[in-house]
Amino acid sequence: FSVKFCTFAVYNESIIGYKTKLMMKKIQMVDLQGQYEPLKAQIQQSFNEVLETAAFINGPQVHSFQKELEDYLQVKHVIPCANGTDALQIAMMALGLKPGDEVITADFTFAATVEVIALLGLTPVLVDVEQDTFNIDIQAIKKAITPRTKAIVPVHLYGRPANMEAIMQIAKEHHLFVIEDNAQAIGADFTWSDGRKQKLGTIGHIGATSFFPSKNLGCYGDGGAIFTNDDELAHTLRGIVNHGMYIRYHHDVVGVNSRLDSLQACVLRAKLPHLDTYNQKRRAFAHLYSEGLKKNPHIITPEIPQGDTSHVFHQYTIRITNGKRDALAEYLSQNGVPFGVYYPIPLHQQKAYQDSRYKEEDFPVTHQLVKEVLSLPMHTELDEEQINFITKLITDFV
């Protein structure tokens, strides 16, 4: 009887889970359509205005967005551009870095950060990250500095700030530039030791961000922006994004063609007033995830400081410590739950960026993270039912 009862109980639980899955809306890694619906009329009206005026490049929508983003970030200069990778490249061009100059950045991040360093003939210097924050390790930065070091590029990974106070102090001591890769953390605050708050991307000499559709503030194509409080740098940056021109057909600096188009600015203008609300929702969903996963000793959830605005959860990334990450990923996929592994291979092991200078023992945390990290669905259209379903799948399996 007990064997039959147990079999029935398992069967009954699976039926309940199956019904829940059928009744629940489809789980998506990012739900851009759902976010679009309440903004649909506003965006379409703005699109029509652009189409009727044919002001497709550097039109009024772009200029208005630039000013609104400056006001939001409390930064003197925003320079829109074509995408986040361009933003990083243009930032390095504006600083006058020369081939062979060394630029320190994190080994555990997306390739765009190191890609632009290599494209400009600079020397990437990859260092390890911190286990609890996933961000660049301060001691590793100090160890990597040489007479040829000219800049540090901290990445605010998954939406959590790197330790900018320590990084700016190191930069000051060694006369280095700091370029913030803020592609995943738009709207996040950094809290200084004296209690002051400052938006990420506005702390270093230059900040760069991406408006790729899946970002916390995303457009409907490619887009990016560069931030600075330095008037002279801003002037240089504005020339570089527009073929090096300040006056038409007068090329004063070597530039590129990297401009945000007006249709993308329409989308960003519609979304910007909602950015803080979007980020608040992401933090709330992160709390729900962590509450559902906290009892399993093999799952490490990201730290979420109470009442804090520093983490904007571009990704909600857990660590699976019992070697079952890949098996769990397959199980989630079988049950209709999307996921991401950001990132499966350290940059120093990528074919394009391998270098005999790197020693594997210098990257212990990165080597661990690439085997353990798993990012769960995170966007503004999630709901509690979906999160409960996902956390139950994970805890049952792990």
N, C-alpha and C positions, 0 to 999 in steps of 0.2 A: 504493500500500500504506500509506504513512504517513497519508494522509487517512483511509483506512478504519480504521487502527489508532487514530488520535486520536478518531474518532467512537465507536468501540467503548469506548475508555477513558472518555470522558465519559458514555456511556450506562451503562457498568458502575458508575461512581461514583454516578450518580443512582439506580441500582437499590439499591446498598448503602445510600445515604442514605434511600431510601424504606422499605427493610426495617427500618432502625434506627428510623425514625419509627413504623412499625406496631408494633414490639415494645416501644417505650417507653411508659410511662404518660402519660396526657394532661397536657400542660403547662398549668398554671394561674397566673394572676397572683398569686392567694392561694388556698391550699388549706385552707379552714376545716374541711371534713369530715375530711381526713386528720389534722389536729391534734386534732379532737374524739375520734377513736376510742380512743386510750389513756386518755382522761379520762372516757369515756362512763359507766361505772358510778358513779364518784364524783359526777359532775354530776347524774345521774338520781336518786341517793339524796338529794342535797341539795334537788333540786326537790321530791321527794316530801315531805320534811320541811316545806318552805314551804307546800305545798298542804294538808298535814294540819293545820298550825297556823294557816293563813290570815294569816300575818304578812307581807303583801305589800309594805308600805311601812314603811321604817325599822325593819325587824325585826332579829332577832339576827344574821342573815347579813350585813346591811349594817354593823352595829356591829363585828362581828368583822373584816370586810374592812378597815374604816377603821383599826383598830388594827394589823392585819398590814401594811398599806401604810405606816403611820407608821414601824413598826419597820424595814421594808425600806429606806425612803428616809432614815431617820434624821432625820425632820422632826417638829416638835412637834405639828402639826395637819394632818390631812387632812379635808376637808369634801367628801363625795361629793355629786354632783349629777346632773342628767338627761342632760347631754351636754357635749361640749367647747366648743361655742359659748357655752352658758350659763355655763360656767366662766369664760371670758374676760369676759363681760358682768358677771357678779356680782363679779368681781375689781375691775373699774373702778367699779362702784357702791359697793363697800366703801371705796374710796379717797376718796370724796367729790368726784370730779371734776365740774366744772360745765360747762354748755353753753358752747362757744367755747374751752375749754381744748384745747391742742394735744397730740396723742399721736403720737410718731414710731414708725413701723414699716417693715418691708421691702416694697418694691414687688413682689418676686418671691416670692409665696406664695399659699396658698389664701385665698379671699375672706372667710372667717369672721373672720380677724384684723382686717380693716378694717371689716367689716360691723357689729360690735358697737360700734366707736368711733362710727360714723355713727348707729346706732340711739339712742345716748345723747345725741345732739346735740353730741358732741365734734367736734373738727376733726382728721381724719386728716392726717398729714404723711408721705407716702411717700418713701422714699429708696432709692438703689441698693444692690446687694449685691456681695459679693466674688466674683471669677471662680473662685477655686479651692475655696472652701468653700460657695458659694451662700447664705451668711448675710449679715446686715445689715452694711454697710460702716461701720467705725468713724469714718472721716473724714467720711463723709456725715452721720452722726449729729451730729457737732460742728458742721458747717456749717448744719444745719437748726434748731438750738436758737434760740428767741426768748424774749422775756419771758413769752410765753403758754404755753410748753412746760411740761407737767406730768408727762409719763410717757414711757417708752420701752418698746416691746413687741418684744423680740428673738424671732425664731422659729428654733428649732433644726431647720432644714430637712433632710428626708430622714434624720434621726437623728443629725446631726453638731452638736456644740455651737457656738453663737455664741461670740464672744470675751467671756465674761462678766466677766473681770477688768477689761478695758478699759471695758466698759459700766457696771459698778458704780462705777468711778472717775469716769466722766463724770457719773453720777447723783449721786454724793456732792458733786462740785464745783458742780453746778447745782441741788441740792436737788430732784431728780426721783425719782419712783417708777419701779420696774422690775417689769413683769409678764412672766414667762417664758411664752411659748407653747410648751409642751412636748408638744404633741399627737403629734409624730412621734418623740420621743426618750426615752420612758419607760425607765428603767434605765441610761441613759448616764451616764458620769462626766465631770465637768469637772476638769481638773488645773490647780491654781493654780501660779504661778511658784515657790512654795516646795516644790512636790511634793505638797501635800495634794490629796486627791480628794474631790469632793462631788457628790452626785447632782444632775443637772439638774432644774430645777423647784423646788429648795430654796434657790437662791442669791439670786434677786430678792426683793423685798418680798412678792410673791405669785407662785405658779406655777399654771398651768392645764394640764390634760391631757384627752384624749379616750380613751374606751374603745370607739370604733367598731369593729365586728368585724374590720376589716382591720389594726388597729393591732398593734404588737408585743405589747401586753397588751390584748386585745379581748374584749368580751362578745358576747352573741348578740342584740343590739339596740343601742339608744343608751345611753350612760353617760359620765360624766365625773367629774372631781374637781379640787379646789382645794387648794393646799398653802401653808402659811406657818409661820414660826417666831415670829410676832408674836401674843401672846395677845389683845391688843385687836382686831386685825384678824380673828382667828379667831372671836371672839365676834360681831363684826358680820357676817361671812360666814355663820355658822350661822343668824343671824336672817333674812338676805336669802333664803336658799334655801328657807325655810319661811314664805313670806308675811309676813316681818317679825316673826314670833312667837317669843318665848321661853317665854311662858306662853300656853296655849290661849286664843284670842280676844282677846289683848292684843297689838296691832300696834305695836311700838316703832319700827320703821324701815320704809321702803318696800321691799317684797320682791317675790319672784316665787315661782312654784311649780316647783321644780326639784330633784327628789329621785331618787336611784338606787333602783330597785326591788329587792326581795330576790332575785328569780330571776336578775337580772343579777349581783348580788353573789355568788351561788353559783358562777357561771362564773368570775368574776374570782378568787375564793378558790382554785378548783381550778388556775387557770393561774399565779397569782403565784409559787408555789414553783419554777416552771419558767422564769421570765422570764429569768434569767441564762443558762440553757442555750439558750433560744430565741435570745437575742442572740448567744451564741457561735456558734451554727449560722449565723446570718445573716452574721457576720464571716467564717466559713470559706467560705461560698458566695461572698462578695464577693471573697475571695482567688482562688478558682477562676475567676470571671469575669475578673478583671483579668489573671490569668496567660494566659488564652486570647485576650485582646484586646490585650495590651501591644505587639505587634510592628507594629500598623498605625498609621501616622503620622496618619491622619485620625480616630482614635478617642482621646478623652481619658477615661481612667478616673478614678474618685474616689481620692483619696489614702487609704491604709490604713496607719496607723502600726503597726509591728510590736509585738505584745504589748500593744496599747493597748485600753482599754475605753471610749473616748470616743465612738466611732461605732457605733451599733446598727443601721444600715442598714434603717430602715423602707422606704426605697427604695434600689435600686442604680441610680444614674443616670449614664449616660455622655453625652459630647458628641460629635456627629458634625460635623466641621469642614469638610467638603468640599461642603456644600450638599445632601447626599443623605439628610438625616434623614427627610423625609416619604416618599421613595421606599423607604428601608429599612423604615420602619414598614409600608408596604403589603406589601413582600416578606415580612416576618415574619408578618403576618396571613395571607397566602396559604399559608404553611407551618405554620400552626397554633400560632404563638407569640404570646401576648398581650403587650401593652406598654402603657405610659402616657406621655403627654406632660404633665408637671407642671412648668410651667404654660404654656399656649400664648399667653396674652394678659397683658401687664402690668396690674396693678391700676389704674394711673393712666390706662389707656386703656379700662377698662371703663366702659360707659355710666353706671352708677350712681355712679362715683367720679371722673369727669372733673372737672378743676378748672383754671381759667386760670392758677393759680399754678405749675403744673408745666411745665417746659421739657424737651423731648425730649432735649436734649443732657445733661441731668442723669442719664440712665439708660442709659449706654452698655453696661454689662454685662448688665442685664436685657434690653435689646433683642437682644443677642447670644444669650443663653441661651434665649429663647423659640423661637429658630430652630434650636437645636442639641441641646437636652436630650432624652433618651429613657430612660425607666425600664424595666428588664427585670424578669421575674418574680423575686420575692424573698419567700420564706416558709420556714417550718421544715421543710416536707416535700419540698423540692427534692432532687435527687440529682445526682451527678457526670455521669451519662449525659445528663441533660437539659441541664445547663449546657454540656457539650461540644458538644451538638447546636446549641444557641443560638449559642454563640460562633463555631462554624464557619460557620453561616448568615451571621452578621454580617460576619465577616472576608472570606468569599468575595464577598459583595455589595459591601462598601465598597472 
